[in-house]
Amino acid sequence: MKKIISISILFVLLIAGGALLYGKNPLVQSKPVTVRIEAAQTGAEIAQILADKNIIWNPHIFRAVLYLSGNADKLQEGHYDLMTNMSMPAVIAALRDGRPAARQVVIPEGFTVSQIAKRLDRLGIAKKHDFLEAAKVYSLPADMQSTRATDYPVEGFLFPSTYDVPDGASVNDIIAHMNREMQKQLTPELRQEIAAQGFSLHDFITLASLVEKEAMYEDDRYTIAAVFKKRLAIGMPLQSCASIQYILGEPKPVLSIADTQIPSPYNTYLHKGLPPGPVAAPGKAAMDAVLHAPTTEYLYFVADAKGYHHFAKTYEEHEANIDRYAASQ
């Protein structure tokens, strides 16, 4: 009888021990919680942080499990999204496998490197200055590099999308991730089409960036691309307002004649051909518009107060459109 009682007690203790290790504390409600693990923190310090946030129930047992499982020196730094009342093995696995919390950032089509830097800074992901300094020296793949001097070689080659940036990611990590997404979009088939039209990859993205910034509506995008391609073909200056806005650095509602005379290699009013590099990050739609622009007889366009463009074949028609649509802005 005593032997049976002893076995029963041992069985109960084993069940209780397993419950303490793997089970739930009925006094603690399960809910999301974020913790920050520093590189220099000891196992004891990490255990206490987890206990203070009710992620684990006992820091001493956690330390014992940590060491016995051989993971004492394998926990990685970062922000982690965990749950209160987790099992200790689950917590250890999360911290060991290094899946830190990520902060989401949306980079819209048409954003410049400067705008990306400002958004990352505002969200607390990266310092604006650090990002811009890295953007000046980051080395892109050879076919994405410009043959002319640009302030930011990565301009236009950071694909606009929604990104989950892991906590602790360096500015180079962020740039590399965004550029890899651009490389993914530029499939081998797409690159073949670009080359077949006589564009280098860099010039193609540069032209797409101008279309991205000029066109507010999808209906205009293909025609604007067609006008630019025709101007390039006949050696006519692109005269893109987007290039002037890029020089100015900040959006200006209405450009002046003086603005179009600013001495800059990016000034497509003064210089024929494409600017030295992209003026923003083009999205997939702008790239498609350049690649599949229709043949057109139009050479000019002007936007009205709502951003819709009106096209003309001759300069006289263009002047009439300016008087009719631009004067009301």
N, C-alpha and C positions, 0 to 999 in steps of 0.2 A: 504493500500500500504506500509506504514512504517513497519507494522508488517511483511509483506512478505519479505521486504528488510532485516529486523533484523534477521529473520529465515535463510535467504540466507547467510548472513554474518556469523552467528553462524555455519551453515553447512560447509562453506568454511574453517572456523577456525578449526573445528573438523577434517576435511580432512587434512588440513595442519599439525595439531598436530600429527595425526596418521602417516603422511608421515615422519615427523621429527623423530618419535619414531621407526617406522618400515621400512621406505622407504630408498632409496638410494640417496646419494648426487651425483648429476651428475658431480661435480667437482673432485670427488675422484674415481680413478680406483680401482676396487676390485682385490686384490692380497694377497697371503699368507704372514703372518708376525708372528714372534714368540715373545712372551712377557714372562718375568719372574715376577711372583708374589711372594713377600716375606711374611712370616707368620706375621710379625709385621706391615705390611703396613695398613694404614687406608683406608676407602672407598674413601676419597678425593684424597689420593695419587694414588690409583689404577685407579681412574677416570682420573687423569691427565696423567698417563702413557698411558692409552688407547687412550686418545685424541691426545697425542703427536704422536702416531703411526697411527693416522687416522682410528682407529678401530671404535671409536664413534665420533659423530660430536660435542657434547657439554658435558663437564664434569659435569656441574651443574645439567643439566637435568638427566644425568646418575645417579648422587647421589640421586636425588629425587626419581627416579624410583627404585633404589636399596633399599632405606629405605621403600618406600610405599609398595613394594612387599614382605617385611619381610626377605630380603636376606642380609642385611647389615653385619651380623656376620657369614655368611655361605660360603663366598668365600674361596677357598683353595689355598695354596701355590703350586708353581711348574712352569715349563715351559709349555706354552700353544701355540699350533699352531692355530691361528685364521686367520680371513680375514679382510682386511680393508673394511670400509663401511658396517659393520654388523649392524643388528638391536640390540638395547640395550637389549631386553629380551633374544635374542640368546646369547649375550656375557655373561650376568648374568648366564644363564643356564649352559654354558660351564664352567665358573669359580666355580659355586656352586656345580656341579656334580663331580668335581675333576677328569677330564680326561686330565691330563697333557701330554705334549708332551713326546714322548719316543725316545730314541736313539737306533738304531738297531746295534746289534753286532752278528757276525757270529762266532760260535765256531766249528771248523772243527773236524772231527773224528780224534782221536789220540792225541788231545791236552791234556797236563798235567795241573794240577792246577796252576803251575807256569806260563805256557803259557797263560792260561785264565786270570790270574792276570795282566800280562803284556799287553794283548790286551785291557782289561778294562781300565787300566791306560792310555794307549796311546789314547784311544777314549774319555778320560775325564769322564768316567762313574763312576769309583771307583779307589781309590789309591791302588797300588799294595800291599803295606805293610798291609793296612787294610784288604784287601781281603785274603791275606795269613794268617794273624793272625786269622781271623774268620774261615778259612778253617781248622785250627788246632784244634779248639774246637767245631765246629758245631756237633750237635748230630743227627746222622742218625737213621732211623728205625732200630730196633734190628737185622733184618735179613740181613742188609747191613753192619753191623759192623764186624770188624776183631777181631779175638781172639789174634792177635799179634800186637805189637806196630808198628804204621805207622806214618810218619810225618804229613800226611794229611788224616784223616779218610774219607774225601769226595772224595778222588782221585778215578777216574773211575766211580763215581756215579752222575756226573753232565753231563747230556746227551748232546752230541754235536748236535747243531741245530742253527737256526737263532732266536734270541730273540729281542723283543722290550722292552727295560728296561725303565720304567717310570722315569722321572727326579726326583731326590730326593730319589730313592730307596736305602735302606741300603745294605751293603754287605751281611748281613744275608738274606735280601729279595731276592737278586740275587741268592745266593746259594740255598735257599729254592725253588725258581722257577725252577732252572735247575734240582734239585733233583726230584721235582714233575714230571717233564717231563720224567725222567728216570723211575720213578714208573709207569707212564702211559704206557711206552713202555713194561714194565715187566708185562704183563697181567696175570690174574689168570691161563689161559691156558698155557702160556709160563712158568710160575713158576712150574706148574705141570710137564711139560716136563723136566725141569731142575732137579727137585727132582727125577723124574723117572730114570734119568741117574746117580743118586748118588752124584750130586753136591749140595753144599749149594749155596745160591744165591751169597754170597760174593766170593766163589771160582770160580763160573761160570763167573762172571764179571772179575775177575782177569785173568783167562785164555783167555777170549775174548779180554782183553786189550793187551796181548802178541801177539795174532794173528793180531790184528789191527795194531800194530807197525811193525810186521815182514812182512806182506803182502802188497805189493804195487799194485798188480793186482788181480782182482777178480778170475782169473783162478787158482791162487796159494792159495787163502785163505782157501779153504776147505781141501786141502791136508796138508797144514801147521797145521791146526787144528787137522787133523787126526794123524799126526806125534806126536804132543804134547800129545794127549790123549793116544796114544800107549805107549809113554815114561812114562807117569804117571802110566799106568797100570802095566808096568813091573818093575817099580822102578828105571828107568834110569833118570839121571839128564836132565832137559829140555835144558840146555845150550842155552838159548835164548839171543841173542845179545841185544834184546830190554830191558832186565833187566839190562844189563851193561850200556846201554845208559841212563837209568833212574838214575842209581847211579851217573854217570858222570854229569848229569844235563844239559849239552849242547850237541847237536849232534856232533858226531865224525865220519868222513867219513869211516875210517878203524880202527877197534879195534886192540889192541896189545895183546900179550899173558899176559903182565903185567896187562892190564885192566881186564882180566878175572880172575885175582887172587886177586882183591880188596876185602878186608874183609867186607862183608855186608850181612845181611840176605836176601837182594834182589838179591844176586849173585847166579843165577841158574846154574852156572858152578861149584860152590863149594857146593851148597846145593840141595838135591833132593826135588822134589815136587814143589809146587807153591810158589812164593814169598809171603811176608806178606800181600800184597794187590795189587790192580791194578797198572799198570805203566802208564796209560793214560785212556782217555775216549773212550770206544769202541762204534762204531756205530752199527746200526741194522744189517748190513751185516756181521760184525765180530761175532756178537752174533748168527746169523743164521748159520754161518760156524761151530762154536763150537757145536751147537745143532744138526746139520745135517751132521757132518763130516763122510765121508765114511770109511769103513774098509780099511786099507792099510797095505802093507808089508814094506813101507818105514820107515826108522828110522833117516835119515839124509837129510839135505838140505843146499844148499849154493846159494847165489844170484850172478848174473853176474853184469856187469857194468851198465846195464839198469834196474836192479832191479827185473829181472825175476829169479825165483828159479828153481834149478835143484835138483832132489831128487835121493836118493840112498838107497838100501836095506842093503848094508854092508859098513863097514868103509873103505874097500879097494876101493869100487866104489866112496865113498864120497871123498876120497883123490884124486882120478883121476878127479873128478868134480872140486875140489879146484884148482888143477893144471891147469885145462882147462879154468875155468871161473873166479875164484877169482884172479888168477895171473895177469890177464889183466887189473884189476881195477887200 
